[in-house]
Amino acid sequence: MPNRPLGKWVHKQREEMKKRLQRENTSMSSCRLLALSKIGFQITTCKRADALWQMRYEELLQFFHKNGHPNVPQLYRENKALGKWYHRQKYEMKKKIDGKPSYLTEYRFQALRNVSC
């Protein structure tokens, strides 16, 4: 039998995480966002590529909270994949800012901007 209260709670967390990433009013604190990220909580249930992007984003949040900045070195020893991913995101953000085609969705763009601020 499905656990309805848990399902409702998960749905609410996803809604609040999306609001926070879009800089809307929300009850989602930084601490709760980090705690959910640490346990691998995904904002969306989506395709593998989207899930991988979300996983790297959550790793970026952890790096940010640990180091006080989001600037992951491209050759980051602790997580080489994160370093490469982060630099690709910066490149895609610059393209989007310059009005050039970018694969970043508006949601991803805003999520990355929120970490940079």
N, CA, C and O atoms as CSV, one atom per row, in Angstrom:
chain,resi,resn,atom,element,x,y,z
A,1,MET,N,N,0.849,-1.188,0.000
A,1,MET,CA,C,0.000,0.000,0.000
A,1,MET,C,C,0.893,1.249,0.000
A,1,MET,O,O,1.814,1.344,0.811
A,2,PRO,N,N,0.632,2.199,-0.895
A,2,PRO,CA,C,1.433,3.415,-0.983
A,2,PRO,C,C,1.342,4.254,0.297
A,2,PRO,O,O,0.340,4.216,1.010
A,3,ASN,N,N,2.386,4.992,0.566
A,3,ASN,CA,C,2.438,5.867,1.731
A,3,ASN,C,C,2.048,7.280,1.287
A,3,ASN,O,O,2.905,8.063,0.878
A,4,ARG,N,N,0.760,7.601,1.370
A,4,ARG,CA,C,0.262,8.899,0.910
A,4,ARG,C,C,0.901,10.093,1.609
A,4,ARG,O,O,1.294,11.042,0.931
A,5,PRO,N,N,1.023,10.089,2.932
A,5,PRO,CA,C,1.638,11.241,3.597
A,5,PRO,C,C,3.068,11.496,3.111
A,5,PRO,O,O,3.473,12.645,2.935
A,6,LEU,N,N,3.825,10.420,2.896
A,6,LEU,CA,C,5.185,10.581,2.393
A,6,LEU,C,C,5.162,11.157,0.978
A,6,LEU,O,O,5.954,12.044,0.658
A,7,GLY,N,N,4.285,10.674,0.153
A,7,GLY,CA,C,4.158,11.182,-1.211
A,7,GLY,C,C,3.818,12.666,-1.238
A,7,GLY,O,O,4.374,13.426,-2.030
A,8,LYS,N,N,2.904,13.069,-0.368
A,8,LYS,CA,C,2.531,14.484,-0.287
A,8,LYS,C,C,3.707,15.326,0.189
A,8,LYS,O,O,3.934,16.426,-0.314
A,9,TRP,N,N,4.461,14.803,1.167
A,9,TRP,CA,C,5.624,15.520,1.686
A,9,TRP,C,C,6.684,15.690,0.596
A,9,TRP,O,O,7.250,16.771,0.439
A,10,VAL,N,N,6.950,14.616,-0.157
A,10,VAL,CA,C,7.939,14.677,-1.245
A,10,VAL,C,C,7.500,15.705,-2.274
A,10,VAL,O,O,8.311,16.511,-2.732
A,11,HIS,N,N,6.236,15.685,-2.639
A,11,HIS,CA,C,5.706,16.655,-3.608
A,11,HIS,C,C,5.899,18.084,-3.104
A,11,HIS,O,O,6.314,18.960,-3.863
A,12,LYS,N,N,5.603,18.317,-1.845
A,12,LYS,CA,C,5.747,19.651,-1.242
A,12,LYS,C,C,7.212,20.094,-1.251
A,12,LYS,O,O,7.507,21.253,-1.543
A,13,GLN,N,N,8.136,19.171,-0.932
A,13,GLN,CA,C,9.562,19.525,-0.933
A,13,GLN,C,C,10.013,19.927,-2.333
A,13,GLN,O,O,10.764,20.889,-2.496
A,14,ARG,N,N,9.559,19.196,-3.331
A,14,ARG,CA,C,9.921,19.526,-4.716
A,14,ARG,C,C,9.385,20.896,-5.110
A,14,ARG,O,O,10.085,21.679,-5.751
A,15,GLU,N,N,8.156,21.184,-4.730
A,15,GLU,CA,C,7.581,22.503,-5.027
A,15,GLU,C,C,8.397,23.612,-4.372
A,15,GLU,O,O,8.697,24.622,-5.009
A,16,GLU,N,N,8.757,23.429,-3.106
A,16,GLU,CA,C,9.494,24.448,-2.369
A,16,GLU,C,C,10.922,24.606,-2.895
A,16,GLU,O,O,11.450,25.717,-2.929
A,17,MET,N,N,11.547,23.501,-3.304
A,17,MET,CA,C,12.890,23.581,-3.876
A,17,MET,C,C,12.855,24.368,-5.187
A,17,MET,O,O,13.725,25.202,-5.437
A,18,LYS,N,N,11.863,24.104,-6.010
A,18,LYS,CA,C,11.749,24.828,-7.278
A,18,LYS,C,C,11.535,26.321,-7.019
A,18,LYS,O,O,12.140,27.160,-7.686
A,19,LYS,N,N,10.687,26.648,-6.064
A,19,LYS,CA,C,10.453,28.057,-5.731
A,19,LYS,C,C,11.750,28.727,-5.294
A,19,LYS,O,O,12.068,29.832,-5.732
A,20,ARG,N,N,12.489,28.051,-4.431
A,20,ARG,CA,C,13.745,28.623,-3.923
A,20,ARG,C,C,14.730,28.864,-5.066
A,20,ARG,O,O,15.370,29.914,-5.129
A,21,LEU,N,N,14.846,27.898,-5.960
A,21,LEU,CA,C,15.771,28.037,-7.079
A,21,LEU,C,C,15.342,29.137,-8.039
A,21,LEU,O,O,16.175,29.698,-8.751
A,22,GLN,N,N,14.059,29.449,-8.064
A,22,GLN,CA,C,13.548,30.514,-8.917
A,22,GLN,C,C,13.403,31.836,-8.159
A,22,GLN,O,O,12.825,32.797,-8.665
A,23,ARG,N,N,13.943,31.863,-6.932
A,23,ARG,CA,C,13.939,33.049,-6.075
A,23,ARG,C,C,12.537,33.554,-5.745
A,23,ARG,O,O,12.306,34.760,-5.646
A,24,GLU,N,N,11.625,32.637,-5.581
A,24,GLU,CA,C,10.272,32.974,-5.159
A,24,GLU,C,C,10.185,32.800,-3.648
A,24,GLU,O,O,11.056,32.176,-3.043
A,25,ASN,N,N,9.148,33.346,-3.043
A,25,ASN,CA,C,8.947,33.151,-1.604
A,25,ASN,C,C,8.718,31.674,-1.317
A,25,ASN,O,O,7.934,31.005,-1.991
A,26,THR,N,N,9.422,31.180,-0.299
A,26,THR,CA,C,9.332,29.764,0.038
A,26,THR,C,C,9.717,29.538,1.493
A,26,THR,O,O,10.388,30.366,2.109
A,27,SER,N,N,9.287,28.419,2.022
A,27,SER,CA,C,9.681,28.039,3.380
A,27,SER,C,C,10.957,27.201,3.361
A,27,SER,O,O,11.428,26.779,4.417
A,28,MET,N,N,11.519,26.954,2.190
A,28,MET,CA,C,12.719,26.120,2.050
A,28,MET,C,C,13.959,26.905,2.465
A,28,MET,O,O,14.366,27.844,1.781
A,29,SER,N,N,14.549,26.516,3.581
A,29,SER,CA,C,15.767,27.166,4.059
A,29,SER,C,C,16.995,26.569,3.364
A,29,SER,O,O,16.916,25.494,2.770
A,30,SER,N,N,18.119,27.265,3.439
A,30,SER,CA,C,19.377,26.750,2.881
A,30,SER,C,C,19.763,25.440,3.540
A,30,SER,O,O,20.242,24.515,2.885
A,31,CYS,N,N,19.549,25.375,4.850
A,31,CYS,CA,C,19.897,24.149,5.591
A,31,CYS,C,C,19.073,22.960,5.109
A,31,CYS,O,O,19.599,21.861,4.937
A,32,ARG,N,N,17.787,23.184,4.895
A,32,ARG,CA,C,16.927,22.083,4.446
A,32,ARG,C,C,17.284,21.685,3.013
A,32,ARG,O,O,17.297,20.501,2.677
A,33,LEU,N,N,17.575,22.683,2.170
A,33,LEU,CA,C,17.968,22.389,0.794
A,33,LEU,C,C,19.242,21.551,0.789
A,33,LEU,O,O,19.336,20.575,0.046
A,34,LEU,N,N,20.215,21.918,1.603
A,34,LEU,CA,C,21.460,21.165,1.684
A,34,LEU,C,C,21.211,19.756,2.230
A,34,LEU,O,O,21.757,18.782,1.714
A,35,ALA,N,N,20.392,19.654,3.266
A,35,ALA,CA,C,20.093,18.339,3.852
A,35,ALA,C,C,19.438,17.423,2.818
A,35,ALA,O,O,19.786,16.247,2.722
A,36,LEU,N,N,18.502,17.952,2.055
A,36,LEU,CA,C,17.843,17.144,1.025
A,36,LEU,C,C,18.838,16.757,-0.064
A,36,LEU,O,O,18.811,15.633,-0.566
A,37,SER,N,N,19.715,17.691,-0.427
A,37,SER,CA,C,20.727,17.405,-1.442
A,37,SER,C,C,21.671,16.305,-0.984
A,37,SER,O,O,22.051,15.438,-1.771
A,38,LYS,N,N,22.051,16.339,0.294
A,38,LYS,CA,C,22.980,15.341,0.834
A,38,LYS,C,C,22.425,13.927,0.767
A,38,LYS,O,O,23.187,12.969,0.641
A,39,ILE,N,N,21.125,13.787,0.848
A,39,ILE,CA,C,20.539,12.439,0.782
A,39,ILE,C,C,20.158,12.051,-0.648
A,39,ILE,O,O,19.558,11.000,-0.876
A,40,GLY,N,N,20.514,12.911,-1.612
A,40,GLY,CA,C,20.249,12.592,-3.011
A,40,GLY,C,C,18.835,12.892,-3.465
A,40,GLY,O,O,18.384,12.358,-4.478
A,41,PHE,N,N,18.134,13.731,-2.737
A,41,PHE,CA,C,16.758,14.092,-3.090
A,41,PHE,C,C,16.753,14.804,-4.436
A,41,PHE,O,O,17.492,15.769,-4.629
A,42,GLN,N,N,15.938,14.343,-5.353
A,42,GLN,CA,C,15.856,14.946,-6.679
A,42,GLN,C,C,14.634,15.834,-6.778
A,42,GLN,O,O,13.547,15.480,-6.323
A,43,ILE,N,N,14.833,17.001,-7.384
A,43,ILE,CA,C,13.731,17.936,-7.551
A,43,ILE,C,C,12.697,17.363,-8.507
A,43,ILE,O,O,11.493,17.498,-8.288
A,44,THR,N,N,13.167,16.735,-9.550
A,44,THR,CA,C,12.236,16.205,-10.544
A,44,THR,C,C,12.457,14.714,-10.731
A,44,THR,O,O,13.536,14.186,-10.459
A,45,THR,N,N,11.436,14.065,-11.191
A,45,THR,CA,C,11.580,12.680,-11.618
A,45,THR,C,C,11.671,12.765,-13.131
A,45,THR,O,O,10.695,13.114,-13.796
A,46,CYS,N,N,12.826,12.451,-13.674
A,46,CYS,CA,C,13.059,12.740,-15.078
A,46,CYS,C,C,13.985,11.723,-15.719
A,46,CYS,O,O,14.338,10.705,-15.124
A,47,LYS,N,N,14.361,12.024,-16.929
A,47,LYS,CA,C,15.244,11.161,-17.690
A,47,LYS,C,C,16.628,11.107,-17.051
A,47,LYS,O,O,16.962,11.914,-16.184
A,48,ARG,N,N,17.410,10.154,-17.492
A,48,ARG,CA,C,18.745,9.948,-16.930
A,48,ARG,C,C,19.617,11.193,-17.047
A,48,ARG,O,O,20.287,11.556,-16.080
A,49,ALA,N,N,19.630,11.855,-18.196
A,49,ALA,CA,C,20.457,13.053,-18.378
A,49,ALA,C,C,20.041,14.155,-17.406
A,49,ALA,O,O,20.887,14.849,-16.842
A,50,ASP,N,N,18.751,14.307,-17.218
A,50,ASP,CA,C,18.268,15.311,-16.271
A,50,ASP,C,C,18.651,14.936,-14.847
A,50,ASP,O,O,19.017,15.796,-14.046
A,51,ALA,N,N,18.566,13.662,-14.540
A,51,ALA,CA,C,18.942,13.201,-13.201
A,51,ALA,C,C,20.434,13.417,-12.968
A,51,ALA,O,O,20.841,13.780,-11.865
A,52,LEU,N,N,21.252,13.196,-13.996
A,52,LEU,CA,C,22.691,13.419,-13.871
A,52,LEU,C,C,22.982,14.906,-13.660
A,52,LEU,O,O,23.824,15.263,-12.836
A,53,TRP,N,N,22.287,15.774,-14.402
A,53,TRP,CA,C,22.481,17.214,-14.212
A,53,TRP,C,C,22.124,17.593,-12.775
A,53,TRP,O,O,22.848,18.348,-12.126
A,54,GLN,N,N,21.027,17.074,-12.295
A,54,GLN,CA,C,20.586,17.383,-10.937
A,54,GLN,C,C,21.596,16.871,-9.908
A,54,GLN,O,O,21.858,17.547,-8.913
A,55,MET,N,N,22.158,15.697,-10.137
A,55,MET,CA,C,23.150,15.151,-9.221
A,55,MET,C,C,24.385,16.053,-9.176
A,55,MET,O,O,24.897,16.336,-8.092
A,56,ARG,N,N,24.870,16.508,-10.330
A,56,ARG,CA,C,26.028,17.411,-10.369
A,56,ARG,C,C,25.687,18.741,-9.694
A,56,ARG,O,O,26.520,19.319,-8.997
A,57,TYR,N,N,24.477,19.215,-9.901
A,57,TYR,CA,C,24.069,20.468,-9.271
A,57,TYR,C,C,24.093,20.321,-7.745
A,57,TYR,O,O,24.536,21.223,-7.035
A,58,GLU,N,N,23.627,19.210,-7.267
A,58,GLU,CA,C,23.630,18.975,-5.821
A,58,GLU,C,C,25.062,18.864,-5.294
A,58,GLU,O,O,25.350,19.308,-4.183
A,59,GLU,N,N,25.955,18.276,-6.085
A,59,GLU,CA,C,27.376,18.242,-5.705
A,59,GLU,C,C,27.950,19.656,-5.669
A,59,GLU,O,O,28.770,19.980,-4.810
A,60,LEU,N,N,27.513,20.494,-6.608
A,60,LEU,CA,C,27.946,21.893,-6.615
A,60,LEU,C,C,27.475,22.599,-5.349
A,60,LEU,O,O,28.229,23.364,-4.748
A,61,LEU,N,N,26.235,22.349,-4.942
A,61,LEU,CA,C,25.731,22.946,-3.703
A,61,LEU,C,C,26.577,22.511,-2.506
A,61,LEU,O,O,26.891,23.322,-1.635
A,62,GLN,N,N,26.935,21.257,-2.470
A,62,GLN,CA,C,27.770,20.766,-1.374
A,62,GLN,C,C,29.143,21.434,-1.400
A,62,GLN,O,O,29.667,21.815,-0.353
A,63,PHE,N,N,29.724,21.576,-2.583
A,63,PHE,CA,C,31.015,22.254,-2.721
A,63,PHE,C,C,30.892,23.694,-2.233
A,63,PHE,O,O,31.754,24.186,-1.505
A,64,PHE,N,N,29.823,24.358,-2.636
A,64,PHE,CA,C,29.581,25.745,-2.241
A,64,PHE,C,C,29.492,25.883,-0.720
A,64,PHE,O,O,30.112,26.773,-0.137
A,65,HIS,N,N,28.735,25.017,-0.092
A,65,HIS,CA,C,28.563,25.107,1.358
A,65,HIS,C,C,29.855,24.758,2.102
A,65,HIS,O,O,30.110,25.278,3.189
A,66,LYS,N,N,30.652,23.892,1.523
A,66,LYS,CA,C,31.924,23.513,2.144
A,66,LYS,C,C,32.982,24.608,1.982
A,66,LYS,O,O,33.757,24.867,2.902
A,67,ASN,N,N,33.010,25.255,0.797
A,67,ASN,CA,C,34.084,26.181,0.461
A,67,ASN,C,C,33.689,27.657,0.473
A,67,ASN,O,O,34.558,28.528,0.433
A,68,GLY,N,N,32.382,27.948,0.527
A,68,GLY,CA,C,31.926,29.331,0.561
A,68,GLY,C,C,31.877,30.006,-0.795
A,68,GLY,O,O,31.595,31.201,-0.884
A,69,HIS,N,N,32.146,29.261,-1.847
A,69,HIS,CA,C,32.070,29.781,-3.218
A,69,HIS,C,C,31.788,28.607,-4.158
A,69,HIS,O,O,32.032,27.452,-3.806
A,70,PRO,N,N,31.270,28.908,-5.360
A,70,PRO,CA,C,30.925,27.816,-6.272
A,70,PRO,C,C,32.005,27.507,-7.316
A,70,PRO,O,O,31.775,26.686,-8.204
A,71,ASN,N,N,33.160,28.138,-7.229
A,71,ASN,CA,C,34.173,28.041,-8.281
A,71,ASN,C,C,34.978,26.741,-8.187
A,71,ASN,O,O,36.087,26.720,-7.655
A,72,VAL,N,N,34.408,25.679,-8.706
A,72,VAL,CA,C,35.052,24.375,-8.693
A,72,VAL,C,C,36.193,24.401,-9.712
A,72,VAL,O,O,35.973,24.745,-10.873
A,73,PRO,N,N,37.413,24.041,-9.289
A,73,PRO,CA,C,38.512,23.985,-10.259
A,73,PRO,C,C,38.204,22.969,-11.361
A,73,PRO,O,O,37.602,21.926,-11.108
A,74,GLN,N,N,38.619,23.287,-12.569
A,74,GLN,CA,C,38.335,22.383,-13.676
A,74,GLN,C,C,38.992,21.020,-13.451
A,74,GLN,O,O,38.438,19.995,-13.849
A,75,LEU,N,N,40.151,21.000,-12.825
A,75,LEU,CA,C,40.838,19.742,-12.526
A,75,LEU,C,C,40.734,19.437,-11.034
A,75,LEU,O,O,41.738,19.191,-10.365
A,76,TYR,N,N,39.520,19.456,-10.533
A,76,TYR,CA,C,39.246,19.249,-9.113
A,76,TYR,C,C,39.516,17.794,-8.743
A,76,TYR,O,O,38.802,16.896,-9.188
A,77,ARG,N,N,40.531,17.563,-7.941
A,77,ARG,CA,C,40.957,16.198,-7.607
A,77,ARG,C,C,39.871,15.379,-6.931
A,77,ARG,O,O,39.709,14.195,-7.227
A,78,GLU,N,N,39.127,16.003,-6.024
A,78,GLU,CA,C,38.121,15.263,-5.261
A,78,GLU,C,C,36.946,14.792,-6.111
A,78,GLU,O,O,36.298,13.798,-5.783
A,79,ASN,N,N,36.669,15.507,-7.209
A,79,ASN,CA,C,35.532,15.151,-8.053
A,79,ASN,C,C,35.776,15.721,-9.442
A,79,ASN,O,O,35.291,16.806,-9.767
A,80,LYS,N,N,36.527,14.991,-10.262
A,80,LYS,CA,C,36.895,15.466,-11.601
A,80,LYS,C,C,35.671,15.746,-12.464
A,80,LYS,O,O,35.649,16.712,-13.227
A,81,ALA,N,N,34.653,14.896,-12.339
A,81,ALA,CA,C,33.442,15.077,-13.142
A,81,ALA,C,C,32.747,16.393,-12.788
A,81,ALA,O,O,32.214,17.066,-13.671
A,82,LEU,N,N,32.750,16.766,-11.505
A,82,LEU,CA,C,32.133,18.020,-11.087
A,82,LEU,C,C,32.888,19.202,-11.668
A,82,LEU,O,O,32.273,20.162,-12.133
A,83,GLY,N,N,34.217,19.144,-11.647
A,83,GLY,CA,C,35.018,20.229,-12.203
A,83,GLY,C,C,34.723,20.455,-13.681
A,83,GLY,O,O,34.530,21.590,-14.115
A,84,LYS,N,N,34.691,19.383,-14.443
A,84,LYS,CA,C,34.386,19.481,-15.885
A,84,LYS,C,C,32.962,19.993,-16.096
A,84,LYS,O,O,32.719,20.864,-16.931
A,85,TRP,N,N,32.037,19.443,-15.335
A,85,TRP,CA,C,30.622,19.845,-15.452
A,85,TRP,C,C,30.452,21.319,-15.137
A,85,TRP,O,O,29.777,22.040,-15.872
A,86,TYR,N,N,31.064,21.773,-14.045
A,86,TYR,CA,C,30.918,23.170,-13.629
A,86,TYR,C,C,31.413,24.117,-14.717
A,86,TYR,O,O,30.756,25.115,-15.013
A,87,HIS,N,N,32.549,23.819,-15.306
A,87,HIS,CA,C,33.088,24.705,-16.337
A,87,HIS,C,C,32.224,24.691,-17.597
A,87,HIS,O,O,32.127,25.703,-18.292
A,88,ARG,N,N,31.608,23.574,-17.892
A,88,ARG,CA,C,30.678,23.515,-19.023
A,88,ARG,C,C,29.439,24.373,-18.731
A,88,ARG,O,O,28.924,25.049,-19.621
A,89,GLN,N,N,28.973,24.339,-17.492
A,89,GLN,CA,C,27.805,25.141,-17.119
A,89,GLN,C,C,28.116,26.629,-17.235
A,89,GLN,O,O,27.290,27.406,-17.714
A,90,LYS,N,N,29.318,27.027,-16.790
A,90,LYS,CA,C,29.722,28.434,-16.899
A,90,LYS,C,C,29.742,28.869,-18.364
A,90,LYS,O,O,29.295,29.967,-18.694
A,91,TYR,N,N,30.256,28.014,-19.234
A,91,TYR,CA,C,30.296,28.290,-20.669
A,91,TYR,C,C,28.879,28.447,-21.231
A,91,TYR,O,O,28.600,29.372,-21.993
A,92,GLU,N,N,27.999,27.535,-20.844
A,92,GLU,CA,C,26.611,27.602,-21.318
A,92,GLU,C,C,25.889,28.832,-20.764
A,92,GLU,O,O,25.069,29.435,-21.456
A,93,MET,N,N,26.190,29.199,-19.528
A,93,MET,CA,C,25.568,30.402,-18.944
A,93,MET,C,C,26.004,31.649,-19.713
A,93,MET,O,O,25.185,32.518,-20.013
A,94,LYS,N,N,27.291,31.731,-20.028
A,94,LYS,CA,C,27.799,32.889,-20.772
A,94,LYS,C,C,27.110,32.984,-22.132
A,94,LYS,O,O,26.728,34.074,-22.558
A,95,LYS,N,N,26.949,31.847,-22.814
A,95,LYS,CA,C,26.251,31.848,-24.106
A,95,LYS,C,C,24.830,32.382,-23.930
A,95,LYS,O,O,24.369,33.202,-24.724
A,96,LYS,N,N,24.150,31.923,-22.908
A,96,LYS,CA,C,22.763,32.352,-22.672
A,96,LYS,C,C,22.706,33.854,-22.375
A,96,LYS,O,O,21.837,34.559,-22.887
A,97,ILE,N,N,23.630,34.334,-21.554
A,97,ILE,CA,C,23.680,35.762,-21.223
A,97,ILE,C,C,23.950,36.599,-22.478
A,97,ILE,O,O,23.394,37.684,-22.649
A,98,ASP,N,N,24.810,36.077,-23.344
A,98,ASP,CA,C,25.152,36.781,-24.592
A,98,ASP,C,C,24.080,36.634,-25.668
A,98,ASP,O,O,24.240,37.143,-26.778
A,99,GLY,N,N,22.985,35.939,-25.345
A,99,GLY,CA,C,21.890,35.776,-26.297
A,99,GLY,C,C,22.143,34.713,-27.342
A,99,GLY,O,O,21.444,34.667,-28.353
A,100,LYS,N,N,23.122,33.861,-27.123
A,100,LYS,CA,C,23.436,32.781,-28.059
A,100,LYS,C,C,22.691,31.517,-27.642
A,100,LYS,O,O,22.291,31.387,-26.485
A,101,PRO,N,N,22.502,30.589,-28.572
A,101,PRO,CA,C,21.824,29.341,-28.227
A,101,PRO,C,C,22.591,28.570,-27.145
A,101,PRO,O,O,23.818,28.470,-27.186
A,102,SER,N,N,21.856,28.039,-26.194
A,102,SER,CA,C,22.432,27.270,-25.097
A,102,SER,C,C,21.460,26.164,-24.733
A,102,SER,O,O,20.245,26.333,-24.843
A,103,TYR,N,N,21.994,25.034,-24.299
A,103,TYR,CA,C,21.107,23.943,-23.899
A,103,TYR,C,C,20.516,24.167,-22.510
A,103,TYR,O,O,19.624,23.425,-22.097
A,104,LEU,N,N,20.999,25.179,-21.777
A,104,LEU,CA,C,20.467,25.429,-20.435
A,104,LEU,C,C,19.013,25.872,-20.500
A,104,LEU,O,O,18.669,26.816,-21.212
A,105,THR,N,N,18.181,25.193,-19.763
A,105,THR,CA,C,16.801,25.647,-19.636
A,105,THR,C,C,16.792,26.855,-18.700
A,105,THR,O,O,17.776,27.114,-18.007
A,106,GLU,N,N,15.708,27.575,-18.681
A,106,GLU,CA,C,15.603,28.725,-17.777
A,106,GLU,C,C,15.705,28.268,-16.323
A,106,GLU,O,O,16.300,28.960,-15.497
A,107,TYR,N,N,15.145,27.143,-16.016
A,107,TYR,CA,C,15.227,26.603,-14.664
A,107,TYR,C,C,16.684,26.356,-14.272
A,107,TYR,O,O,17.116,26.763,-13.194
A,108,ARG,N,N,17.439,25.687,-15.150
A,108,ARG,CA,C,18.846,25.402,-14.848
A,108,ARG,C,C,19.660,26.692,-14.748
A,108,ARG,O,O,20.503,26.843,-13.864
A,109,PHE,N,N,19.399,27.599,-15.654
A,109,PHE,CA,C,20.109,28.884,-15.644
A,109,PHE,C,C,19.896,29.593,-14.305
A,109,PHE,O,O,20.854,30.055,-13.684
A,110,GLN,N,N,18.647,29.677,-13.867
A,110,GLN,CA,C,18.339,30.335,-12.598
A,110,GLN,C,C,18.940,29.584,-11.410
A,110,GLN,O,O,19.430,30.200,-10.464
A,111,ALA,N,N,18.900,28.260,-11.461
A,111,ALA,CA,C,19.475,27.465,-10.375
A,111,ALA,C,C,20.964,27.752,-10.239
A,111,ALA,O,O,21.469,27.919,-9.128
A,112,LEU,N,N,21.664,27.809,-11.363
A,112,LEU,CA,C,23.104,28.093,-11.331
A,112,LEU,C,C,23.370,29.527,-10.873
A,112,LEU,O,O,24.321,29.775,-10.132
A,113,ARG,N,N,22.547,30.456,-11.305
A,113,ARG,CA,C,22.716,31.851,-10.861
A,113,ARG,C,C,22.524,31.978,-9.364
A,113,ARG,O,O,23.208,32.766,-8.710
A,114,ASN,N,N,21.605,31.213,-8.824
A,114,ASN,CA,C,21.359,31.272,-7.376
A,114,ASN,C,C,22.567,30.820,-6.567
A,114,ASN,O,O,22.800,31.323,-5.469
A,115,VAL,N,N,23.326,29.888,-7.093
A,115,VAL,CA,C,24.532,29.430,-6.396
A,115,VAL,C,C,25.628,30.478,-6.518
A,115,VAL,O,O,26.433,30.641,-5.600
A,116,SER,N,N,25.668,31.184,-7.629
A,116,SER,CA,C,26.721,32.168,-7.865
A,116,SER,C,C,26.550,33.415,-7.020
A,116,SER,O,O,27.520,34.135,-6.783
A,117,CYS,N,N,25.345,33.685,-6.564
A,117,CYS,CA,C,25.088,34.927,-5.832
A,117,CYS,C,C,25.359,34.788,-4.352
A,117,CYS,O,O,25.189,35.747,-3.600
